[in-house]
Amino acid sequence: MSAPESNPPSSDSKRTGHWLGQAQRLLGDPKGDRLIDRPLLATPSKSYPHFVAEAEGFALTDIEGRRYIDWSNAEGSVLLGHRHPKVTEALLAEVQRGGSTLTLMHTLEVEVAALLVDLVPCAERVGFGKHGSDVLTAALRLARSATGRDIILHHGHHGFQDWYQCRNDAVTGIPSVLRTLIQPVPFNDLAALEASFDRFEGQVAAVLIDPMQLEAPEPGYLEAVAEQTRRRGALLIFDEMVTGLRLANGGAQEAFGVSPDLCCLARGLANGLPLAAVVGREEIMRRLPSVGYGMTFRGETLSLAAAKAVLETLQREPVAPHLRRCGEKIRSCFLDVCDRLSLRCDLLGFPARLTFSFHDTATWSWQDIRALFLRECLRQGVLTDGNLLPSAAMNDDVIEATMHTFEIALTRVSEALREPPTRAASITEGFIESVSRQAHGLHVTGWLLFPEGPADRIELQSGTRTQTTATPVSRPDLANALPQVAGAGEGGFSVCVPLTQGGEGEDVECTLTAHRTGQAEFHCWIRIRHGSLPVVTPCSMRSGALEL
């Protein structure tokens, strides 16, 4: 399969617009796709994919027909590549046998458990779930059950369940009392871990850590954590959502020679199908029935069939070494280009899971540099959310095509950094992010910024009606992404204008006007084609004219 050529902006986004509109109308999280910061990156938004039409090997094709090298691979879940022959064969065979969720147990559950026990050093027994958050919750309950204690010391990101997200001030709906039960500790800092054990003497049930993220464990660190945890009467839990099967067949514990008491696996286990596992020592795992862990779809056989195919492939083929070689080659080439262009950039993490790192300059923030780089990659047909998670489907041609794209994108970054600093913030720009028809009129949301900051007033007019003044909306994401623009966090708006047109067979035409003292007014004419509402593709207003 050949690598994709560059992807110019699509001239026909009607299908994308239709499905985005349906998503906005029907989904609780209409922006739940996997590309980061799309409203801030897309200039114009037609450069950006929203919906996948098909996938095979290393490539995705969106519904506009644009093809991409997929370096995200569903956040690393697609370990072997899209539509892997062995996985597809296993799925089809299981469908033909009538498999899915069945009344009785299926032998696949036992077979996959046996394969995990063979591969993962700490695994003596296995419990399945559907998501990483499921098995992490099970692991914490097991630790609390085994120790009779409540406090969890942790490092890393551990999913969406209440016990973890209670530490996130931006997440609502979680009882605040839970915050006292989970305490963060820094990575590679044994003194801080010791201090936390002292602070919560006799109360710590477990230490839960990602054994490797962007930073590698220092020599002896994981061994010392394991020893200190045992000495304090607590359990050690590895969150190996990413490192499991990717760093080595047995994950970080195999790579570093340190076995935890419990380990949680998910991404890559079933090559993109929903399956997770908590594995660990027998005397702890046999408590699983007593901690209330169970779910209807635990033994769903399609995901188990895919997992069996994945694990058997890992036993036959050197997948982890291949992923490592891909990452090493990409990193080496990327750093060579950065060095040649005198750019302060890096690729952090272990080779099979790399993350782009950009540095602030005198006039550009690292967020802006990353945004420009990722946008240029997409235009050239390389899909990444800021991370590189290779699959086994990657080959030398893919790496060569990717590095050609990186060189183009980094050259564009280098050129932009040499431009006068005023150019980056010399134009008025904004985005229409949603348009919906409501009982009382047309509701429009988005953001708009003048070079010196947010508008004093934004108005929307439909037909000849009096202009309706928009309500300001706080946007912390703008403040984070555009720190060079004063007051950027106040650049959001929401406005509803009565409709005087747009009946059956008619288009809707509006004019959005923004005012800022001492600067010229900004006008954007908006035409919404008949039949498209409540459809909208988030669109840049830089041009001053939009057709949705």
N, C-alpha and C positions, 0 to 999 in steps of 0.2 A: 504494500500500500504506500503510495507516494505521499509526501508531506504537502499540506495545503499551500497554495500561493497566497499573496496578500489579499485582504478582504476590504475592498473599498466600501464606503457607506452604501447600504442598500437603497435603491431608488423606490422600492415598494415595500413599505412596512405595514401594509393593511392587515395581514394575518397576525403579525406581532401585536399591533394595536388592538385588534379584536380580543386576543387572548389576555392581554394586559388588562383591558377593561373588565373582562369577566373575572380575572383574579382580584381586581380591586373591589368588585361587587360581592364576590362570594367567599374570599379567603379571609381568615382572621389576621393573617400576616401576608399581605399581598406583595411584600418585598422580601419574601423568604427564599429567594434564589441565592446562589452561593458566591456571587461577585460582590466585593466590598465597595462601599462608597459610590455606587453607580450614579446617583444624582450629582455628585461633585466631580466625577471623572468624565462623564459623557459630554463631549463637545465635538460634533453633535451626538445625540443619543443613538442615532441610527447606526453608529459605529459599534454598538454594543449588542451582544446576543442576549436574549431573554429566555427563549424556550428551545429545548433540544428536539430535533426531529428524529435523529438516529445516531447511533454510536457504534463504532467498531474499532478494535485494537487501540491505537493511541489517539484516535480522532473522534471529534463530535461534529455534527452538522446541525445548524439551527434551522428554524422553520422558514427562514428567508433564503436557505440554500447555501449559507456561508459555512466553510469548513475550518476547523481549528485543531491544532495540536493541543491535547488536553493534559496540562501539567498539574491540574488540581485533582483529577480523578476522584471526584466526590469526597474531597478532603482526605484522600488517601484510602478510601474504602475499596476502590477498584484496584486491587493489587496485581492481578494478572493481565489486565487490559479488558476493554469492553468486548462483550460477546466472545469471551474465550471459548474455544471449541470444546474443551473438556467440561467446562461449567455448563455450557449450553446443552451438551449431550446429556449430562446428568439431570438437568432441569426437565428436558423433554421426556426422558425416560420416567421420571417421577410423576409428571403430569399424566402420562399414559397409564400409570399404575393407579391413578386416582388419588395421588398424594396431595395433601395440603395440611389442614388441621383435622386430626382424626380422634375418634372416641377413645381408642386405646393407644398405648405407646407404640412407637415404631422402632425397629432395630437400628435405624439411622442414628438415633439419638445416642445409642450405646457405641456405635461404630465411630462417630465423630468424637465422642468423649475419649475413646481409647486412643485415637490419633493424637489428641491434645496431650494426654498423659505421656505418650511417647516423645512428643516434641518439646514440651514446656518443663523445665527442670523442677519447679515446685509443685507441679500438678500431680496429685494423687486421686482426687475426685473432682468432678466437674458439675456445675450448675449452669443452665442456659437461660438467656433472656433475649430480648429483641433489640436493646439499645444499650449503649455504654452506661447511661445513667441507671438503668435497671440493675446491672451487676455491681456497680459501685455502691449503690444503696444496700444491696445484699451483703457486700463485703463489710461495710461499716456495721451493719446489724450483727453479723457474725462476730466481729471483733468485740463489740459491746457485750454480746452474749457470752463469749468465751472469757472475758476479763472482768465482767461486772462493773465496768467503768464507762464514762460517757464522753470524755474529751477526745477530739481528733486533732492531731497536729498535721498540717498538710502543706504541700507545695505543688502548684500547677493549677490547671483548669480541669474541672471534674464534672461537667454536665449541667443539667437544668433543674435537678431536684432541689427541694426546699433546703435540705441540710447543707448544701453548698452555696446556692444562690442567695441565701440569707445574708451573706457577707457583702453582697453587691447592692450599694445604695440606689442604683438606678432601677432595680427590679422591685416591683410592688406586689402586694398580695401575700407576703410571707410573714408569719409571726416573728417579731423581732427577738423573742426569747431564745430562738434557735441560735442566735449569733454567739452566745457564750459557749456553745458546744464545739465550735470548729475554729481553730486558731492557726493562722498562717505562720510558717517558718521559712526563712530564706534558704536557698539552695547552696550547697557547698560551704555551709557555715555550721560546723559541729558545735562551736561554743554557743550559738544561738539556740540550737536544738537542746543542748544541755540546760540552758537557762529556762527554756519552756518546760522541760520536764521538772525542773526545780519549782517553777511557779505553780505547776499543777501536780504537785507531788501526790502519787497514788491515785490520780484521776484520769490518766491518759490511757485510752483503750488501744489506740493505734497511731502509727505514723503512716500517712498516705502521701506518696510522692510519685511524680513522673520521673523515672530514673534518668531520663535525658530529654531535654527540650532543645533550646538554642545553645545552651551551655553544657558541655560535657562534664560528667562528674570528675572531680580531681582524684588522682590515684589514692586509693584507700578510703575514699569518702563513703561509698555505699557499704563497704565492709564495716566501717565504724558506725554507720547508722544502724545496721543490722545488729551489731553487738550492743550498742547503747539501748536500742529498743528492747532486746531480750533482757538485758540487765534491769531495766525498769519495769518489767512485767507486762509490757505492751506487745502488740503485733505489728509487723511490718507489711504494708500493702503496696504493691506496685500498680500504678495506673499505666498499663501498656497498650492504651488504645492506638497509639501511633507506632511505638517501637515494637510491639508484638508482631511477629512474622515479618516485619520490615527491616529491623536492624539485624536480625538473625532469625532462623526458624523458631528458636526458643526465646526470642526477644532480647531485651536488655539484660535479663538475668543470665542468659547464655553468654552474651557478648562480654559481660563484666564478671561473670563467675560468682554472682551473689544471688542466692535464692530467698525470696520473701516468704512470709507465711501464706499470703493470699495474693493473687494476681488477677487483674481484670483485662479482658480482651474484647475487641469489637471490630474496629475498622480493618478491612482486609480479610476478615475471617471467612466471609461468604462471597467475596468479590463483588460487593455492592448490595447484596441482599441483606435484610435485617436479621442479624444474629449476633449475640454477644455471649460471653462466658465468664464466669468467675471460677477460678481453679485454685487449689491449694492443698494444704495438709489434711489428711483424712480426719484427724481428731477434731479439726475445726469445721470442715465441710459437712460432717455428719450432723451438725447442728442446723443445717439449712431448713428442715421442716419446722423447726421450732421458732424461726424468726419471721414467720408469716410471708415467706417469699413464694410466689407462685403467680402464674399468669396463663390465660386461656391459650395463647399462641406460643407458649414456650417450646412445644414439640412440633411446631409447623415444619413439614417435611421438605418443602421446596428449598428453604434456606439451608436446612441440614444437608440436603443432597449437594447443594452448591459448595458448602463448607467441606464436605468429604472430598469433592473434586479438587478444591484448592489445596487442602492439606496433603493429599496424595501427590499433587503436582510438586509441592515443596519438597517432598521426600525424594522425588525423581530428578528434579531440575534445580540448578543453583540460582534460585530466584533472588535471594537476598544479596549474594555477591554481584549479580547483574545490576540490581538497583544501586548498589554502592558504586559500581564502576560508572554508571550513568551520571550519578551525582558528582563524583570526583571529576569527571571530564567536563561537565557543565561548569562547575565551580572554577576549575583551572582556566578555562577559556574566558569565562566572564571576568575574572580578575585580571587577566591579560589585557582585555579590552579596556577595562577601567583604568589600568595603569597607563596604557597608551594614550588615553584621553585625559589623564590627570583628574579622574573623578574619585571622590571619596565614597565608594560603595563597597558592599561586601555581600557574601552569601553565607549565612550563619546556620549552624545545626549540623547534624550528621548527614552524610551524603545522600541517603535515601529520603531525607526530609529537610529541605533547605528553605531558608527564608531570606528575602531581600532586605538589606539594611542600607538606608541612605542617611546622609548626615546633613544637618543644616548648613547653609552658607550665609554670607552676610545679607543676602536679599531673598533667599528661598528657604522655606521650611522643608524638612525631610518628607512631610506629607505631600507637599506640592510636587516635589521631585518624583516621589513614588507614583503619584497620580499620572504625571506626564509619561513616565516610563511604561506603566501598565497599559495606558491608552495606546501608545505606539505599538506595544506588543500585540494587542488585540487587532489593531488595524493590519498588522502583518500576518495574522492568523495563528497567534500563540495565545492560548487561554491560561491565565494564572491569576489567582487572587492575592498574590504576594508571596505565595509559597510554591515550591517545586516538589511534588510527590510523584516520582516516576513510577510507571507500571512496568511489568515484564514485557509489555508489547513495544516499549521504546527500543529503537535500534540506532545504529550509527547515522543513518540518513536523517532520522528525527532529530538527533542531537545536533547535526550539522545545520539543518534548517532552523532549529531553535537558536543556535548561536549566531546565525546570520541575522535573525530577527533582533536578538539582543544587541548586536553591533549597531543596527539601524536605530533602535530605540535609545541606546546610550549616546550615540552621536547626536540625536535630537536633543537629549538632555544637556549634553555638553554645549551645543549651540545656544540653547535657551539660557543657560547659566551665564553665558558671555553677553547676553543682551542687556541693554540698560535696565536698571531695576524698575524704572517707572513703567516699562512695557508690560510687565507681568500684572500690574494692577492699574492699567490706564484706561480700561473700558468698563462700561456698565454691563453687567451680565447677571442672568438669573435663569431659573428653570420653572416651567409649569410642570408640576409633579402629579396632580390629579385633577380631573374634571368630571363632575357627575351632575346629572339632572335630578333635582329634588323637587318636592311638592311646591316649594316657595321660590324656585328659580334654579339658576345655574351656579353650582358651587365650585370654586377654583382654589387650589392651594399651590404653594411653591415658595421660591425665595428669590430675592433680587438685591443686588449690591451695587452702589456707585463706587468709583475708585476710592473715595474717602470714607465710605461706610454705608449703612442702611439708609433707605429712603425716609424722609420725614412723613410722607403720606403716599399711599398707593390706592388707586381707584380703578374700578372696572365699570365699563359702560356697555350695555347691550342695546342695539338699535338707537333710538332717540331718547331713551329713558334717562333720568338724572343719574349721574354717576354714584355708585355705592362705594363707600370707603372701606378698605380692607382692615381687618383686625391683625395687629402684629402678633407673630408667633415666635417664641423663643426657639433657637436652633443651636444647641451646643455643638452639633456636628459641624456646622459652618465655622464656629469659633475655633474648633480644633483643626479643621482642614485649611482655613484661611487666616492664620494668625497675623499676617501682614496687613489685613484690612481691619481698621478700628471698628469695634462694635459689630463684627460680622455675625455674632450669635443672636442679634436682634433682627436679622434680615429675612426671617420667614413671614409669610402672610397667608391669610385665609379670607375669602370674600364670597358672598352670595349675591347675585344680581338677578332681579326679575327678568323673565324672558318675554320679549315682544315678538319673537320669531322662532323658527326652529320647529314648526309644526310638521305635520305629515308631508314628507317630500321636500322639506326646506333645509338649507344650511343655517347654522348659527354663526353670527359675526359679532365680535366683541372688541373693545379697545381697552388695553390695560395701560394706565398712565402712572408713572412714578415721579415724585417731586423730592428734591433735596436742595435746601437753601444754598445758594452760591454756585449751583451746578445746573446745567440744562436739564429740562424735563426729559424723561425717557418714555417713549411710546412703543407699544407692541400690539400690532393688529393680529387678532386670533380668529381664524375661520375653522369651524368644526363641521366637517362634512356630514351631510344627511346620512343617518343610519349608524354613525360611529359612536354616539353616546350610549352608555357611559364610558366609552373607550378613550384611552389616551396613552400614548407613549411619552414618558417624561422627556421634555424637549427644551433645548437651549433657547433663550429669548435674545441671545446676542444679535441675531440677524434683524430683529425688529418686526418680523412677520412669521407667523406660524400657521401651518395647516395641519389639523389633527384628524 
